[in-house]
Amino acid sequence: MAAPQGGVDRRHDPSLRIKLIFATLHGAIVVIALWLAFGPFDWADPTRARILAGCALLYWLRHLVTLFVLMQRRVAIAEALGLSAFMALFELGFLLLGAGFLSGTAAPLTGWDGAGAALLLIGSYLNTGSELQRRAWKQQPGAKGHCYTGGLFAYSMHINYFGDTILFTGWAMLTASLWAFSIPLLMAAVFVFYHIPPLDAYLAERYGAEFRAYAKRTARFVPFIY
């Protein structure tokens, strides 16, 4: 497909140089997050700041797997730069919110934080785990030319996007700030209204009746609901 759809170019291309730039930029953001969390700063809530820096580190490690193991499509420099800026916004923004930069107070860790950590891990699994399942299936003889509908993708056509939404909801919970929930809400809206419609059109064109049958029996985004 020659033109980008839903903000991405779906043609296969290793794009190694751009992926290295992307990974390096994201890594630099994580280094800044770690410096803010463990450096000489008198935060109101240093414990929460360090937890959120750890979330950023985990997300970067998962991003490396996505870039260099899972992602086979072309990555444009504009996409890498734009997403790097967005990552800086939410990773550093989440950390500052959790550290008490705006509130000036510490929020004690509660069961809600445990739930947030669980959602972050579950969302990470849904996203990366589903992609690893699809990758393993694509390497099997006879998979070429067919639409993958098994594993976690049997519960949602876009379980990877749903996983990211769950992940960021949990991450926002760990900030103990209502402001942070604007990020998972924004991401869910972008997935549902911007990324998914053109991706479905692309898949319908590529796989025809096989994809239409899959779409008819499978939730589009939220398993069993939508």
Contacts in CASP RR format, 6 or more apart in sequence:
PFRMAT RR
TARGET T0000
AUTHOR 0000-0000-0000
METHOD contacts of the structure
MODEL  1
MAAPQGGVDRRHDPSLRIKLIFATLHGAIVVIALWLAFGPFDWADPTRAR
ILAGCALLYWLRHLVTLFVLMQRRVAIAEALGLSAFMALFELGFLLLGAG
FLSGTAAPLTGWDGAGAALLLIGSYLNTGSELQRRAWKQQPGAKGHCYTG
GLFAYSMHINYFGDTILFTGWAMLTASLWAFSIPLLMAAVFVFYHIPPLD
AYLAERYGAEFRAYAKRTARFVPFIY
1 9 0 8 1.000
1 10 0 8 1.000
1 11 0 8 1.000
1 202 0 8 1.000
2 11 0 8 1.000
3 9 0 8 1.000
4 10 0 8 1.000
4 76 0 8 1.000
5 198 0 8 1.000
5 199 0 8 1.000
5 201 0 8 1.000
5 202 0 8 1.000
6 194 0 8 1.000
6 195 0 8 1.000
6 197 0 8 1.000
6 198 0 8 1.000
6 199 0 8 1.000
7 79 0 8 1.000
7 194 0 8 1.000
7 195 0 8 1.000
7 198 0 8 1.000
8 73 0 8 1.000
8 79 0 8 1.000
8 195 0 8 1.000
9 73 0 8 1.000
9 74 0 8 1.000
9 75 0 8 1.000
9 76 0 8 1.000
9 79 0 8 1.000
10 73 0 8 1.000
10 74 0 8 1.000
10 202 0 8 1.000
11 73 0 8 1.000
11 74 0 8 1.000
12 72 0 8 1.000
12 73 0 8 1.000
12 74 0 8 1.000
13 73 0 8 1.000
13 74 0 8 1.000
13 75 0 8 1.000
14 72 0 8 1.000
15 73 0 8 1.000
15 74 0 8 1.000
15 75 0 8 1.000
15 76 0 8 1.000
18 75 0 8 1.000
18 76 0 8 1.000
18 77 0 8 1.000
18 80 0 8 1.000
19 67 0 8 1.000
19 68 0 8 1.000
19 71 0 8 1.000
19 75 0 8 1.000
19 80 0 8 1.000
21 77 0 8 1.000
21 80 0 8 1.000
22 67 0 8 1.000
22 75 0 8 1.000
22 80 0 8 1.000
22 83 0 8 1.000
22 84 0 8 1.000
23 63 0 8 1.000
23 64 0 8 1.000
23 67 0 8 1.000
23 68 0 8 1.000
25 80 0 8 1.000
25 81 0 8 1.000
25 84 0 8 1.000
26 60 0 8 1.000
26 63 0 8 1.000
26 84 0 8 1.000
26 87 0 8 1.000
27 60 0 8 1.000
29 56 0 8 1.000
29 60 0 8 1.000
29 84 0 8 1.000
29 87 0 8 1.000
29 88 0 8 1.000
29 91 0 8 1.000
29 92 0 8 1.000
30 53 0 8 1.000
30 56 0 8 1.000
30 57 0 8 1.000
30 60 0 8 1.000
30 91 0 8 1.000
32 92 0 8 1.000
33 52 0 8 1.000
33 53 0 8 1.000
33 54 0 8 1.000
33 56 0 8 1.000
33 57 0 8 1.000
33 91 0 8 1.000
33 92 0 8 1.000
33 95 0 8 1.000
34 53 0 8 1.000
34 54 0 8 1.000
34 56 0 8 1.000
34 57 0 8 1.000
36 49 0 8 1.000
36 53 0 8 1.000
36 92 0 8 1.000
36 95 0 8 1.000
36 96 0 8 1.000
36 99 0 8 1.000
37 46 0 8 1.000
37 49 0 8 1.000
37 50 0 8 1.000
37 52 0 8 1.000
37 53 0 8 1.000
37 54 0 8 1.000
37 95 0 8 1.000
37 99 0 8 1.000
38 50 0 8 1.000
38 53 0 8 1.000
41 99 0 8 1.000
43 49 0 8 1.000
43 99 0 8 1.000
43 100 0 8 1.000
43 101 0 8 1.000
44 99 0 8 1.000
44 100 0 8 1.000
44 101 0 8 1.000
44 103 0 8 1.000
44 104 0 8 1.000
44 105 0 8 1.000
44 106 0 8 1.000
45 98 0 8 1.000
45 99 0 8 1.000
45 100 0 8 1.000
45 105 0 8 1.000
45 106 0 8 1.000
45 107 0 8 1.000
45 176 0 8 1.000
46 99 0 8 1.000
47 106 0 8 1.000
47 109 0 8 1.000
48 98 0 8 1.000
48 99 0 8 1.000
48 100 0 8 1.000
48 106 0 8 1.000
48 107 0 8 1.000
48 109 0 8 1.000
48 174 0 8 1.000
48 175 0 8 1.000
48 176 0 8 1.000
49 95 0 8 1.000
49 98 0 8 1.000
49 99 0 8 1.000
51 113 0 8 1.000
51 174 0 8 1.000
52 94 0 8 1.000
52 95 0 8 1.000
52 98 0 8 1.000
52 99 0 8 1.000
52 171 0 8 1.000
52 174 0 8 1.000
52 175 0 8 1.000
53 95 0 8 1.000
55 94 0 8 1.000
55 120 0 8 1.000
55 171 0 8 1.000
55 174 0 8 1.000
56 91 0 8 1.000
56 94 0 8 1.000
56 95 0 8 1.000
58 120 0 8 1.000
58 124 0 8 1.000
59 91 0 8 1.000
59 124 0 8 1.000
59 167 0 8 1.000
62 124 0 8 1.000
62 127 0 8 1.000
62 128 0 8 1.000
65 128 0 8 1.000
66 128 0 8 1.000
66 131 0 8 1.000
67 75 0 8 1.000
69 135 0 8 1.000
70 128 0 8 1.000
70 131 0 8 1.000
70 132 0 8 1.000
70 135 0 8 1.000
90 168 0 8 1.000
90 183 0 8 1.000
93 180 0 8 1.000
94 171 0 8 1.000
94 172 0 8 1.000
94 174 0 8 1.000
94 175 0 8 1.000
94 180 0 8 1.000
94 183 0 8 1.000
96 102 0 8 1.000
97 175 0 8 1.000
97 176 0 8 1.000
97 177 0 8 1.000
97 179 0 8 1.000
97 180 0 8 1.000
98 107 0 8 1.000
98 174 0 8 1.000
98 175 0 8 1.000
98 176 0 8 1.000
98 177 0 8 1.000
100 106 0 8 1.000
102 177 0 8 1.000
102 179 0 8 1.000
103 177 0 8 1.000
107 176 0 8 1.000
112 173 0 8 1.000
112 176 0 8 1.000
113 173 0 8 1.000
113 174 0 8 1.000
113 176 0 8 1.000
115 170 0 8 1.000
115 173 0 8 1.000
116 169 0 8 1.000
116 170 0 8 1.000
116 171 0 8 1.000
116 173 0 8 1.000
116 174 0 8 1.000
117 170 0 8 1.000
117 174 0 8 1.000
118 170 0 8 1.000
119 166 0 8 1.000
119 167 0 8 1.000
119 169 0 8 1.000
119 170 0 8 1.000
119 173 0 8 1.000
120 167 0 8 1.000
120 170 0 8 1.000
120 171 0 8 1.000
120 174 0 8 1.000
122 163 0 8 1.000
122 166 0 8 1.000
122 167 0 8 1.000
123 163 0 8 1.000
123 164 0 8 1.000
123 166 0 8 1.000
123 167 0 8 1.000
124 163 0 8 1.000
124 167 0 8 1.000
126 152 0 8 1.000
126 159 0 8 1.000
126 160 0 8 1.000
126 162 0 8 1.000
126 163 0 8 1.000
126 166 0 8 1.000
126 167 0 8 1.000
127 159 0 8 1.000
127 160 0 8 1.000
127 161 0 8 1.000
127 163 0 8 1.000
127 164 0 8 1.000
127 167 0 8 1.000
129 152 0 8 1.000
130 151 0 8 1.000
130 152 0 8 1.000
130 153 0 8 1.000
130 159 0 8 1.000
130 160 0 8 1.000
130 163 0 8 1.000
131 160 0 8 1.000
133 150 0 8 1.000
133 151 0 8 1.000
133 152 0 8 1.000
133 153 0 8 1.000
134 148 0 8 1.000
134 153 0 8 1.000
137 143 0 8 1.000
137 148 0 8 1.000
137 150 0 8 1.000
138 144 0 8 1.000
138 148 0 8 1.000
145 206 0 8 1.000
145 207 0 8 1.000
146 207 0 8 1.000
146 210 0 8 1.000
147 203 0 8 1.000
147 206 0 8 1.000
147 207 0 8 1.000
147 210 0 8 1.000
147 211 0 8 1.000
147 214 0 8 1.000
149 214 0 8 1.000
149 218 0 8 1.000
152 159 0 8 1.000
153 159 0 8 1.000
153 218 0 8 1.000
154 218 0 8 1.000
155 218 0 8 1.000
155 219 0 8 1.000
155 223 0 8 1.000
155 224 0 8 1.000
156 162 0 8 1.000
156 218 0 8 1.000
156 219 0 8 1.000
156 220 0 8 1.000
156 221 0 8 1.000
156 222 0 8 1.000
156 223 0 8 1.000
157 200 0 8 1.000
157 214 0 8 1.000
157 215 0 8 1.000
157 218 0 8 1.000
157 219 0 8 1.000
157 220 0 8 1.000
157 221 0 8 1.000
158 191 0 8 1.000
158 196 0 8 1.000
158 199 0 8 1.000
158 220 0 8 1.000
158 221 0 8 1.000
159 223 0 8 1.000
161 191 0 8 1.000
161 195 0 8 1.000
161 196 0 8 1.000
161 221 0 8 1.000
162 191 0 8 1.000
162 221 0 8 1.000
162 222 0 8 1.000
162 223 0 8 1.000
164 187 0 8 1.000
164 191 0 8 1.000
165 184 0 8 1.000
165 187 0 8 1.000
165 188 0 8 1.000
165 191 0 8 1.000
168 183 0 8 1.000
168 184 0 8 1.000
168 187 0 8 1.000
169 181 0 8 1.000
169 184 0 8 1.000
170 184 0 8 1.000
171 180 0 8 1.000
171 183 0 8 1.000
171 184 0 8 1.000
172 180 0 8 1.000
172 181 0 8 1.000
172 183 0 8 1.000
172 184 0 8 1.000
173 180 0 8 1.000
191 221 0 8 1.000
192 221 0 8 1.000
196 220 0 8 1.000
196 221 0 8 1.000
200 215 0 8 1.000
200 220 0 8 1.000
203 211 0 8 1.000
204 211 0 8 1.000
204 212 0 8 1.000
204 215 0 8 1.000
219 225 0 8 1.000
219 226 0 8 1.000
220 226 0 8 1.000
END
